[in-house]
Amino acid sequence: METKLTHSEIIQNAYAEWLGTFEWDYWCTLTTRYKLTMPSARRAVEGLHKELKKAGECLVFFAIEPYDLKEGYHIHALLKVPKGYKYPHILQVWQHVSGNKRKPKEVDTESTWNRVQLENYDKQRGAKNYVGKYITKDRSDYDFIA
């Protein structure tokens, strides 16, 4: 029996295949402690790319979507970062571009930093499909920045 794909599934599969042609370094989720609007999320990701590319080659594919746990939006992204860049570099840049001016204190019981969940990109795990599925949602925004 032939399974007919929806228009959305065709678009998602095409994006997933295309995204799979790039050599990504990381899959990440980016959030803030404050309510992040869709326009401010886009500006923050564009700022992240701008800052990262100062150190070398950088690619970002991102999808902004409503945050299930609180009001506002959060970001899923695939990152190709400058050579040698690791979690601390990306964390610092995200704090800067997302407007966090406060440094964490050792006595803080709750992190005062805007959250970065960063994982090494694994083609076999299908992170490209996870990001790709958001491009056909009604309340999302996405882009590829090179």
C-alpha positions in Angstrom: 0.0 0.0 0.0 1.4 3.4 -1.0 1.6 6.1 1.7 0.8 9.5 0.4 2.9 12.3 1.9 1.3 15.6 2.8 2.6 18.9 1.4 4.1 19.6 4.8 5.9 16.2 5.0 7.4 16.7 1.5 8.8 20.1 2.6 10.1 18.7 5.9 11.8 15.8 4.1 13.4 18.1 1.5 14.7 20.4 4.2 16.0 17.5 6.2 17.8 16.1 3.2 19.3 19.5 2.4 20.4 20.1 6.0 22.0 16.7 6.0 24.5 17.9 3.4 26.2 20.2 5.8 28.9 19.4 8.4 27.3 20.6 11.5 29.1 20.7 14.9 26.3 21.2 17.3 22.5 20.8 17.9 21.3 23.3 20.5 18.3 24.7 22.2 18.5 28.3 23.3 16.2 30.0 25.8 16.2 33.1 28.1 15.0 33.8 31.6 12.7 36.4 30.3 9.8 36.2 27.8 11.4 35.9 24.4 9.3 37.3 21.5 9.7 35.9 18.0 11.3 39.1 16.7 13.7 39.3 19.6 14.6 35.6 19.2 15.4 36.2 15.5 17.6 39.2 16.5 19.4 37.1 19.1 20.2 34.3 16.6 21.4 36.8 14.0 23.6 38.3 16.7 24.9 34.9 17.7 25.9 34.2 14.1 27.5 37.7 13.7 29.6 37.2 16.8 30.6 33.6 16.0 31.7 34.4 12.5 34.2 37.0 13.8 36.3 34.0 14.7 35.9 32.1 11.5 33.5 30.0 9.4 30.0 29.8 10.9 26.6 28.5 9.7 23.3 28.5 11.6 20.0 26.9 10.7 17.4 27.8 13.3 13.7 27.4 14.1 11.9 29.6 16.6 8.8 28.1 18.2 6.5 28.7 21.1 7.9 27.6 24.4 5.6 24.9 26.0 6.8 25.6 29.6 6.3 29.3 29.7 5.1 32.3 27.6 7.2 33.3 24.7 9.5 31.4 22.3 12.6 29.4 22.3 15.1 28.4 19.6 16.4 25.1 18.1 19.4 25.4 16.0 22.1 23.5 14.1 25.5 25.2 14.4 28.7 25.0 12.4 31.1 27.0 14.6 34.6 28.4 14.2 37.4 25.8 14.6 38.1 25.2 18.3 34.9 26.7 19.6 33.3 24.6 22.4 30.5 25.0 24.9 32.0 27.8 27.0 32.5 30.0 23.9 29.0 29.5 22.7 27.6 30.0 26.2 29.4 33.3 26.5 28.3 34.5 23.1 24.7 33.5 23.8 24.7 35.4 27.1 26.0 38.5 25.3 23.6 38.5 22.4 20.6 37.5 24.5 21.1 40.5 26.8 22.3 38.8 29.9 24.6 41.2 31.6 24.7 39.4 35.0 27.4 36.9 35.7 26.5 33.9 37.8 27.6 33.9 41.5 28.8 30.8 43.3 26.1 31.3 45.9 23.2 31.4 43.5 20.8 28.6 43.9 19.3 29.1 40.5 21.3 29.8 37.4 21.2 33.4 36.3 22.4 32.6 32.8 20.2 32.2 29.8 20.1 28.5 29.0 22.1 26.8 26.3 21.6 23.1 25.8 24.3 22.0 23.4 25.0 18.6 22.0 27.5 17.3 19.5 25.8 16.9 16.2 25.2 13.3 15.3 23.9 12.7 11.8 22.5 9.3 12.8 20.3 10.9 15.5 18.4 13.0 13.0 18.8 16.4 14.5 18.2 17.8 11.0 14.7 16.3 11.1 14.0 17.7 14.5 14.8 21.2 13.4 13.2 20.7 10.0 9.8 19.7 11.5 9.2 23.3 12.8 9.4 25.0 9.4 5.8 24.0 8.6 4.2 25.0 11.9 1.9 28.0 12.0 3.6 29.9 14.8 7.3 29.4 13.9 10.0 31.3 12.2 13.2 29.7 10.6 16.2 30.7 8.6 19.6 29.6 7.4 22.4 32.1 8.0 25.8 31.6 6.2 
